[in-house]
Amino acid sequence: MSDVHDLFRLAADYAAQFHDTLDERPVGPRASYDELVEALGGPLADEGSVDADVVSELIAAAEPGLVGSQTGRYFGFVFGSALPASVAADWVASAWDQNGFSVVTSPAAAAAEEVAAGWLAELLGLPDGVSSGFVTGAQGANTTGLAAARQHVLAAAGWDVARDGLAGSPRIRVLAGGERHVTIDRSLRLLGLGSSALELVRADEQGRMRADALRDALAGSGGPAIVCAQAGNVNTGAVDPLGEIADACEAAGAWLHVDGAFGLWAAASPRLRHLTEGCERADSWATDAHKWLNVPYDCGVIFCRHPQSHGEAMAVAASYLQRADGRSPSDWVPESSRRARGFAVWAALRSLGRDGVADLVDRCCGHARAFADLLGAEPGVEILNDVVLNQVLVRFDDDDETTREVVGRVQADGTCWLGGTDWQGRAAMRISVSSFRTTSEDVERSAEAILTAARSAAAAVG
Amino acid sequence: MAHVTALAAARHRILERAGWDLARDGLQGAPRIRVIVGEERHVTVDRALRYLGIGSAQIELVPADGEGRMMVELLPDALAGGDGPTIVCAQVGNVNTGSCDDVTAIADAVEGTDAWLHVDGAFGLWAAASPRLRHLVAGSERADSWATDAHKWLNVPYDSGLAFCADPEAHRAAMSVRASYLEQSDADAARDQMDWVPEFSRRARGFPIYAAIRALGSTGIIAMVERCCGHATHFAELLGAEPGVEILNEVVLNQVLVRFGDDDALTQATITGVQQDGTCWLSGTVWRGKAAMRISVSNWRTSDDDVERSAGAILEAAARAAGAVRAQ
């Protein structure tokens, strides 16, 4: 560990150079998984190596297997990018090696989370006084929110799940839209609620839960019930009718959880806020900062209207964990020792400001509409969804095989990267725009590459 | 979350053995799970179980000895004292004393039953890396699952924990999901990380771990673990030589519990004095009803000089605290 200055400078210089050359880099990986395991692999060495050599070798071995999520032309999944200020803040957090467990383990980390969570709640239009926790992602946020829900609805039925567990408890009904995200199922499984406890409520053609179907399903239900609504369908970007869903939950005494991994960010834009209207009436909210806020992986956030149930579901207490006054970050999340996630979020929000976040969200949605316009104008190309947010589903020649072929050709071409999906039984190309770096030129270049791939695919398939 | 992951795999497997489909039917109506743990287990085990829908009333405590180790001679009776799907949690590295359960005896007791053996080795499992200390965790290799941290003794940045499971099928079944838009790898062709953890989108934790292992090599890891334990022993010698200062634990690993004047208030005042002084930082705990200073050595940077300076500062704080008490 001879020269820490040179080592850290090596990493910073490389990162800056990587940043400068993003535009020339292929957007997809160039090496296969097996090749990467081979490049990184070998036996565990007895002797260590010089730190700078280790980092240089890691860069050389890993680089061919990177995906271009830092470029403006990565449209796979909903990845977001990473704002420079938040990347640098995250480096500093690592250099500090702060443990975000409690006020005692790092007052700075606890304070940054407290401040950043307050700013986020305000941006997302959530009520005053919500409890919050920084977790690994929306998966963890969904699990945490649903754990608070489980605690709360069973307590209302006279059952202490923290003490007595779920075996023998009153049965919980969980209702979610037919097009909910798969993380909901996984969170429920983790919490001990099996797939048979999940009742699917019919979704419309955009993937939105139908509020009338929810009302019918809840009618006559008196027992513990949890409703999982969605802001931002992973394929279409559609947002459930949250106001009507909140009405139905209120009437039935059900807990309303909103999975808003990326869609909740519509609330940060005055132009798009109408999409998430009613979401402020929910009991818990899950979202990601590493997606649309463009902070580095990983960072999800849970908010809850019922701090007591949230705390009872999550908090630890033991004699060696000295409490100080203030908010103990780990009381609101399932982790104990944790990365100090608040620093990167704080930096992202400071660098963008309220207007910058709104602009980022609006710009991504504008790019999605531009994609739909450019691609939809071409004969044989169909846009399958109403492009209300940042998602575009594209189908070619109304044919599964052709569509999958186009996706494969675009991935091989390397101008941009995007994935495929099945939407209501039909293959589709899935474009997600969630990077602060994406420009109109990126969209035009990418649309052109997609259309070129479509023409060659049509020729090959036809 | 390593506990959550491993115990979710355990829950899946033991309920399957009892003929219950957990993924479909959940825990409501399922056979009641018993969890047998040492009285001095870490709180994260309780929290992980609560998360998984297993309540505190389902946790059965086996008394611990003076070092916090599960009294293994009581385990067979505990196992025989009930029936149904059972998980046994052993601990290597008590958070206060650093002591390790006798995992060989625990594995012997569990063998032949249908119980799942989980080892909480957040930091203590790293003793296995050292030929000199490996005996402390002997028998751990017979467990069904293991939880440990890389951000502790491997000294990578927060956060990075690891779950290992001897039953990959149960591990994967407890964690994996499929969705059409994910373009997931064929299970036989490549390892998609999301199939083995409770997270979805995640930080790429492998890079810093890879770099730490490459930078240290196994020799360097062994040296780091042994050096930390040597420093702990050194602390115990320097402090324990002072009249009125008592070392409450056998310093087998990296943990030292120190008590001053056999008095809670004096011990607490000494801890506060050290925290205010700023030469070093350490915290307090309550061990078996007595206040104690808790010293943990787990940093690659700690040198002999650091230990000597810190011990000096602690003894000065103790003297100041004793003087203040006398003056009252």
Interface residues (C-beta under 8 A of the other chain):
Chain A: M1 Y33 D34 L40 L44 A45 D46 E47 G48 S49 V50 D51 V54 V55 E57 L58 A62 F77 F79 A93 S94 D97 Q98 N99 G100 V104 T136 G137 A138 Q139 G140 T143 A147 R150 D160 V161 A162 R163 D164 G165 L166 A167 G168 S169 R171 I172 H181 V182 T183 D185 R186 L188 R189 L190 L191 G192 L193 G194 S195 S196 A197 V234 N235 D288 H290 K291 P296 Y297 D298 G300 A313 M314 V316 A317 A318 S319 Y320 L321 Q322 P334 E335 S336 S337 R338 R339 A340 G419 G420 T421 D422 R430
Chain B: M1 V4 A8 R11 D21 L22 A23 R24 D25 G26 L27 Q28 G29 A30 P31 R32 I33 H42 V43 T44 D46 R47 A48 R50 Y51 L52 G53 I54 G55 S56 A57 Q58 V95 N96 D149 H151 K152 P157 Y158 D159 G161 A174 M175 V177 R178 A179 S180 Y181 L182 E183 S185 A189 A190 P198 E199 F200 S201 R202 R203 A204 F207 P208 Y210 A211 I213 R214 A215 L216 G217 S218 T219 G220 S283 G284 T285 V286 R294 W300
